[in-house]
Amino acid sequence: MENGYIILGIIALLFLSMYGFAYLSVLKEKIKAKKELKLDLELQERRRQESARKQAIIDEKVRKFNERKEEIHQELMLLEKMKERQKAV
């Protein structure tokens, strides 16, 4: 009977080790998937930040362009008024 318990223990240990080995591969896949998800999220965040930075540069250029356009418009209006004054004199 004593040998029977040893054999049952060995068989139980065998099944536990097979289960552990099978679960280890599943655990590795889960860890790999989490790492890939984390890297993907980091990449998306970097892309978003880069896009925001580029958009800020574009917005600044547009703002400067519009300011310059307004200055030119004001200068043209001033020249037009000066031209009308000269014609009146």
C-alpha positions as CSV (number, residue, x, y, z in Angstrom):
1,M,0.0,0.0,0.0
2,E,2.9,2.3,0.7
3,N,4.2,1.9,-2.8
4,G,0.7,2.8,-4.1
5,Y,0.7,6.2,-2.4
6,I,4.2,6.9,-3.9
7,I,2.9,5.9,-7.4
8,L,-0.2,8.1,-6.9
9,G,2.0,11.0,-5.8
10,I,4.3,10.6,-8.8
11,I,1.3,10.4,-11.2
12,A,-0.2,13.5,-9.5
13,L,3.1,15.3,-9.8
14,L,3.3,14.3,-13.4
15,F,-0.1,15.7,-14.2
16,L,0.6,18.9,-12.2
17,S,3.9,19.4,-14.1
18,M,2.1,18.9,-17.5
19,Y,-0.6,21.4,-16.5
20,G,2.1,23.8,-15.3
21,F,4.1,23.4,-18.5
22,A,0.9,24.0,-20.6
23,Y,-0.1,27.0,-18.6
24,L,3.4,28.5,-18.8
25,S,3.1,28.8,-22.6
26,V,-0.3,30.5,-22.2
27,L,1.2,32.9,-19.6
28,K,4.0,33.7,-21.9
29,E,1.5,34.6,-24.7
30,K,-0.4,36.8,-22.3
31,I,2.8,38.7,-21.3
32,K,3.8,39.0,-24.9
33,A,0.3,40.4,-25.9
34,K,0.5,42.9,-23.0
35,K,4.0,44.1,-24.1
36,E,2.8,44.5,-27.7
37,L,-0.3,46.4,-26.6
38,K,1.9,48.7,-24.5
39,L,4.3,49.3,-27.4
40,D,1.4,50.0,-29.7
41,L,-0.1,52.5,-27.2
42,E,3.2,54.3,-26.8
43,L,3.6,54.5,-30.6
44,Q,0.1,55.9,-31.0
45,E,0.9,58.5,-28.3
46,R,4.1,59.5,-30.0
47,R,2.3,59.9,-33.3
48,R,-0.4,62.0,-31.6
49,Q,2.2,64.2,-30.0
50,E,4.1,64.6,-33.2
51,S,0.8,65.5,-35.0
52,A,0.0,68.0,-32.4
53,R,3.4,69.6,-32.6
54,K,3.2,69.8,-36.4
55,Q,-0.3,71.3,-36.2
56,A,1.0,73.9,-33.7
57,I,3.7,74.9,-36.2
58,I,1.1,75.2,-39.0
59,D,-1.2,77.2,-36.8
60,E,1.7,79.6,-36.0
61,K,2.5,80.0,-39.6
62,V,-1.1,80.7,-40.5
63,R,-1.4,83.2,-37.7
64,K,1.7,85.1,-38.9
65,F,0.5,85.0,-42.5
66,N,-2.9,86.4,-41.5
67,E,-1.2,89.2,-39.4
68,R,1.0,90.1,-42.3
69,K,-1.9,90.0,-44.7
70,E,-3.8,92.4,-42.4
71,E,-0.8,94.7,-42.2
72,I,-0.5,94.8,-46.0
73,H,-4.3,95.5,-46.2
74,Q,-3.9,98.4,-43.8
75,E,-0.9,99.8,-45.7
76,L,-2.9,99.6,-49.0
77,M,-5.9,101.4,-47.4
78,L,-3.5,104.1,-46.1
79,L,-1.9,104.5,-49.6
80,E,-5.4,104.6,-51.2
81,K,-6.4,107.4,-48.8
82,M,-3.2,109.3,-49.5
83,K,-3.8,109.0,-53.2
84,E,-7.4,110.4,-52.8
85,R,-6.0,113.3,-50.8
86,Q,-3.5,114.1,-53.6
87,K,-6.2,114.0,-56.2
88,A,-8.4,116.4,-54.1
89,V,-5.6,118.9,-53.8
